[in-house]
Amino acid sequence: MPTTLVPTRLVSPRLVSPVRENQAQDSLSTAPYSEKVAAFLQEGHETPFVVVDLEVVAERYDALHAALPEADIFYAVKANPAPEILNTLLERGSSFDVASPGEIDMVLAAGATPDQISYGNTIKKQRDIAGAYRQGVRIFAFDSEAELAKLVAEAPGSLVFCRILCNGEGADWPLSRKFGCETEEAERLLLMAADAGFEVGVSFHVGSQQRDVHAWDGALAEISSLARRLLDEGVTLSVVNIGGGFPGTYLDPMRPVENYAKAIRAALQRHLEPLFGPIGGVNFPRIIAEPGRYMVADAGVLQTEVVLVSKKHVLDDRRWVYLDVGKFGGLAETMDEAIRYRLRTPHDGQMAGNVTIAGPTCDSADVLYEKTDYRLPLALEAGDLVEVLSTGAYTTTYSAIGFNGFAPLRAYCV
Ligand SMILES: *Cc1c(COP(=O)(O)O)cnc(C)c1O
């Protein structure tokens, strides 16, 4: 188990037991959270809530920075915008990828300077671009001619980067065709952008929770030929933004971030050094990475209470376990069972059986897992507290504001 994937201080091994027999080895051998978090979980806060360990966030930043020092880290704020997290990352020297005026305000309120902000959403209102520019933001994303026209109107002299399409293969949470354009279109748009006096760059995102450490290679190969054609036209790419996609720890084991960094560095060297000279050299483009999930997922633990354990027929062996958190209470990424969280119960290690796991609301879509082979202890009953691990990313802000009268997911940082 690489030290980067677990907190340094561990709870006692007695607390650690498998949820299912075939669960990833690495989650069996080490406790999933620090003593500080363990103590907080014992305090009896009203469920459901997420508690985030800021030390883990800091460790993740340091680990990625150490593994890939060539890249400037812009934390993707949408993963978890808690002020304590922004502060922690700011102290480490992080910059921030934002998607809206609200996120810009949050990052500035945390004490970041405008040059630490990249407005990475390719879909922005023109007045929001103007507002960001007035606040001093000078890095903007686009992927279409119409969006570029807004930047020409409102953000002169900025660095603008064009996002190219990525198929998202290998990712558990792919980002599909919503963002990015074909490479040929990017070439046309970047020539227009350079003509308009912008400094230009290119970006891509390999899809969130990317399993394949080599997923960056294909996009960088395409960027290499794009950069070559642009150079022929007298335009130099000054930034290559390699996006996010670095994983959190869910049911299936993932490679440590060092492996990702190594594969990405090799791809940067293979595809860009022939054009720009050595990585880190004066002519090499600035490399930006935008990790979201990786930075915060494993720092969070969600505590939930079992509301009901039932069967559809007394002879069924499958039980339905209803928790006080569901798809509308922050676990939206269970959509299509894409993100499969690790669970811990007070009875782990005892006899377990098949379950369907669902949330508490009166919406039939509020089922978390029925296809995935989850097994929970037979002793599990209403009132038991269950921990949903690695819930620091994409949970608190996905929580509805009061569907069915349930309060939004509470959030704490320790
Ligand atoms: C969401 C997002 C990220 C973060 O992605 P992760 O997979 O969570 O690392 C990075 N860049 C952009 C533009 C995003 O929209």
The ligand as a Gaussian input file, in Angstrom:
#p B3LYP/6-31G(d) Opt

LIG

0 1
 C      -14.422000      18.323000     -12.957000
 C      -13.225000      18.846000     -13.659000
 C      -11.954000      18.476000     -13.242000
 C      -11.710000      17.507000     -12.115000
 O      -11.874000      16.213000     -12.543000
 P      -11.525000      14.996000     -11.543000
 O      -11.806000      13.808000     -12.372000
 O      -12.386000      15.129000     -10.362000
 O      -10.086000      15.111000     -11.206000
 C      -10.878000      19.031000     -13.895000
 N      -11.033000      19.899000     -14.919000
 C      -12.250000      20.283000     -15.350000
 C      -12.352000      21.255000     -16.464000
 C      -13.378000      19.764000     -14.746000
 O      -14.581000      20.140000     -15.179000

